[in-house]
Amino acid sequence: MRDLKKGGTLMHRGSTWNIWDFHLHTPYSILNNQFGNPDDTATWDYYVDAIESKTEAFGIKAIGITDYFTIEGYKRVIQYQQQGRLQDLLVFPNIEFRVDTIIERKRLNYHVLFSPNVPINHIEEHFLHDLDFVHEEQPFQDSDTRKLKLANLQEFGENLRQQHSSFRRKTALEIGCMTAKVKLEDIK
């Protein structure tokens, strides 16, 4: 609560309302990349320019940087913030998961939002890397599970690409993210 002086008397100001966008995918959002090559600096410059333009135009004060199974995009955006960009904007990580729950024949996606005060290495080492994933068609059995790490998603996707010709035009990470699922109860 902020104190304001008006006509010599002290007034208390109540809540203020701000616009937040909790779900903003990045070029690293393998299943929803609308920006271009995530390995190209020009793609990221365009992405950050677009964020600055849109947040200013619409008065957005906070954004959730969203990727599937990772916080790679969030880490990249934080680098831009450390270089002086996106300064008047609260930026927080939003991890999107494909989970083992199906509702009306559609797989449920589940989001986990973190405070920007939680260190990046804690999110990765004490949350993401503690989760297991499996192929969406296989039950959760010890022999079929893998730890949720980028290298494991890529290896998993590469194995599927070699086994199925329909995957030949997709990257290993894209295939891994398309077909991996995590137990909702494990996330909770």
N, C-alpha and C positions, 0 to 999 in steps of 0.2 A: 504494500500500500504506500502510495506517495502522499506526502503532505504538501498542500498548496496554500499560499497566502493570497487572500482576496480581501481587499479593503481593510487590512490590518488584522483580520481574524484568520485563524488557522482552520483550513478545511481539509478533510480527508477525502482522497479520491478513491473510488471503489475500483472494481475490475475494469480492465480494458480488453477489448476484443481485437484479435488479430486473425488474419487468414493464414492457414497452414496448408501445405500440400504434402500429405503423408506418403505419396506413392509416385515417385519420379524415377523411372528407369534410366539407366546409364548405357553408354556404348558397351559395357561389359555384361549387360543383361542379355545373355546368350539367346533366350527365347523371346526377347522383345527389344531388340536393338533397332532403333529407328534413326540412328545417327551416322553409321558408317563404320569404318575399320577401327576397332578399339586400340589397335597398336599404332595408330597414326596420331601424332600430336595435333594436327590440324582438326581432326575429329573432335578431340577434347576441347580445343580452343573454341570451336563452333558451339559445342555443348554448353560450356561455361558462359559464353556470350549469350546464348539463348536463355539460360537460367537468369542471368542478370537482367536481361531485357524484360522477360515475362514477370519476374518477381517485382520489378519496379513498376511495370505497367498495371499490375493487378494488386499491388500492395501486399504481396505475400511476404511474411516475416520468417517462416520456417519451412524447411523441406526435408522429407524423408528420402534419402538416396537409396534406391531399391535395385537389388540384383537377386538372381536365383542362386540360392545355396552359398553365396559368398558375400564379402564386403569389399571386393576389389574396386568397384566403382566409387564407393565411399572413400576408400583410401586415396584414390586419385583426386577426388574433389577436395579433400582435406589438404592435399599438396597445393592446390590452387589457392585455397584460403590462406595457407601459410605464406604464399607469395603476394598476398594483398588483395586478392579477388574475393568476391562474395562476402564482404566484411560486415554488412548489416543484416546478415542472414543466419539464423540458427539452422545448422545442418546436422542431421542425425542419421544413423544407419537403420535401414529397413531390409530385412532378409526375407525373401519370398521362398517358400518351400512347397514342393509338390508332396502331398502326404498320402497316407494309406487309406484315406477316407473317400468314399464315392457317394455322392448325393445325386439322385435322379440321373444316373449313368454318366455323371461328370466328376472328374477327379477334383477334389477340393485343394485349393492353394491356401496356405496359411502364412501370415506375416508376423514377424517378430521385430519390434522396434526397440532400439536401445537409446539410452541417454548418450549424448555426445561426451559426457564425462566418463563413460566406461572406456578404459584403454582398448585400443584396437587389438593388441595381443591377447587381452583377456577374452574378448569376444571370440577370437579364433581358437585359442588354446583351451579355454574353459567352457566353451559352448559348442561351436561348430565342430571341432575335432573330437568332441566327445559323442557326437551323434553318429549313428550308422545309417547307411542307405543300402537298398537292394534294387534290382531290376523290378519294374512295376508289375511284371507277370509272375514273379517268384515270391514264395512265402519268406518270412524272416526266419532264416535258419543260419546258424553260426557259419556254415561253410559258404553261404551266399552273401554275407554282409561285408561291407567295407566301411572304413572310417570316412567321414565327410571331409575330404580334402580335395583341392583342385587336381592334384596329380592322380588321385584315385578315380575321380570323375572322368578325367581324360583317358586313363588306361581302360576303364570300363567301356567308354564310348568307342575307343579304338578296337577293342575286342568285338563289339557289336557290329562295327562298320565292316570288319573282315568277314563276319558271318552272314551279313545281310546286304545284298546288292542295293536295296532301296535306301540305304544310308550312305552310299558312296560319295554323294555330293555335299554332305554335311561335315563339319569339323568334329573331331573326337569329343571335344568339350560340349558342343551342342547336342550330340547324341547322348552323352552321359546325363546332361541336364534334362533332356526330353524323357528319358526312360527311368531315371532314378526316383525313388520315393523314400520318405522318412516316416517313421511312426509318429503320429500326432502326440501320443502319450509321452514319447521320449523328449519331444520339444517342450512340452509343458513341464 
